[in-house]
């Protein structure tokens, strides 16, 4: 026979309806069985919760609390995956996602979640931008890792460690830099350097045999572009002209139009230099370069002492 506990209706309603205690917990308080409490509630006409209501309350009582600041620090700043955060709080991955939704923290897209190393946006400085465009056109291979991805890879292969140091200095502050050594087609060891950047560097994706108008319009942007292009395709040396040795800046590349645009801009600024000429014709094979030139190879040189001192020193 199930005994009736001595408990007023108001007190039982307070425990069950206001404090939302389950019947099992009320039974423990009064040192009786679950069915004793249930029978007493039935006699006092206290409606019991449905199974779905009971489960909902049970889930709320076991709710994992992850403060918003903690979640922002772990997920946004440290960029930890939700699975790792779930392990830290000993809960399910879905629980972390629910807390994020409650706190208004936007989940990363699939492509963002694949990003291992943090990346910083480009500074926005136009002089730096012009320099990078000039350097890219001359000596860098740039591509998006996949069509819908958010990672841009800047790559270069060279035998010169100074070139590697320059590229690392330019991009390491913005993203991850990876270096490797391989055997080049000339039989020499070459260094491949890859820099992984975000979409703010999309301006480096386009490579055309043309200087952008905004660069040509302002001298400070043009000279920044020219500095980058010279670092990639130029060199300074001593050469003979008419039997006389002279210091000379030489820029050589396949970019016929860019070299002509540089020559035209320099000439308009009264910097003396001969018009670009073909240094090696298409198909030419040199002693140092075993593969034939795929196109005409153009050369622009500046050997006027005044021009070198006034503008390019």
Residue, then its C-alpha position, 0 to 999 in steps of 0.5 A: x500500500x502506497x502511503x500519503x506524505x503529509x505535505x500541503x498542496x501549496x508546498x508541493x506546488x511550490x516545489x514542483x511547479x515554481x522550483x521545477x524540481x522533478x518528482x524523484x528529487x522531491x521523493x528524496x527530500x521527504x525520504x519516500x518513494x517516487x510513487x508516493x509523491x506521484x500518488x499524493x500529487x494525484x490526490x491533490x489534483x496537481x497536474x504532472x508534466x508531460x514526458x517532453x516537458x520533463x525532458x526539456x527541464x532535465x536538459x536545462x538543468x544539465x545545460x553547459x555554461x560557456x561564458x560569451x567572453x570565454x567562447x570569443x577568446x577560444x573560438x574567435x581570437x585563438x581560432x580553436x575548432x568547436x570540437x576542441x572547445x567541446x572536449x575542454x568543457x566535456x560536452x558535445x560539439x552541437x552544445x558548443x554551436x548552440x552556445x555560440x548561437x545564443x551569444x551571437x557568435x557567427x560560425x566560420x564557413x567551411x573554407x574558413x574552418x580549413x584555415x590553419x594559420x591566422x592571416x592579417x589583412x593588407x595594410x591598405x597603404x598605396x605605396x606598399x601596394x604599388x611596390x607589391x604589384x611591381x614585384x609580383x608582375x616581375x617575379x611572383x606566381x600568385x593563385x587562389x588555392x581553390x576557386x571558392x577558397x579564401x587563401x591566396x598563395x604567393x610563390x617564388x623559386x630562386x637560387x638567391x637567398x637574398x630574394x627569399x629574405x626579401x619575400x619573407x620580409x614582405x609577407x611574413x607579417x600577413x600570413x604563414x611562410x613556407x620554404x623548401x629546397x628542390x633541384x632546379x632544371x639547371x641542376x642547382x639547388x633552388x629555394x621555393x618560398x610560398x606565402x599564404x595570404x587572405x583575400x585582401x591580397x586579391x589585387x595580386x591575382x591579376x597579371x597583365x603586361x600593363x601598368x595600372x592607371x592609378x600607379x602611372x598618375x602619381x609619381x610616388x606610386x610609379x616609383x614604388x611600382x618601379x622599385x618592386x619591378x627592379x627588385x624582381x627583374x633589374x640589376x645594377x652593374x658596370x658595363x662597357x658602352x663605346x669602350x667606356x665602362x659605365x654604371x648602369x641600371x638594367x631591367x629585362x623581361x618578357x613584358x614589352x608593354x610594361x617596359x615601354x610604359x616605364x620608358x615613356x614615364x621616365x622620359x616624361x620626367x626628363x630621365x634619359x634612357x634609350x627606348x626598350x630593345x629586344x635583348x634576345x629573340x624568341x627561341x634563343x638559348x644562352x650558355x646559362x639558360x638551357x631552355x629557349x626563350x619563349x618570347x622576345x626578351x626585352x631590355x631597358x637600361x639607364x646609364x646617364x649619371x645624372x638620371x641615376x643620381x637624381x632619381x634612382x639612387 
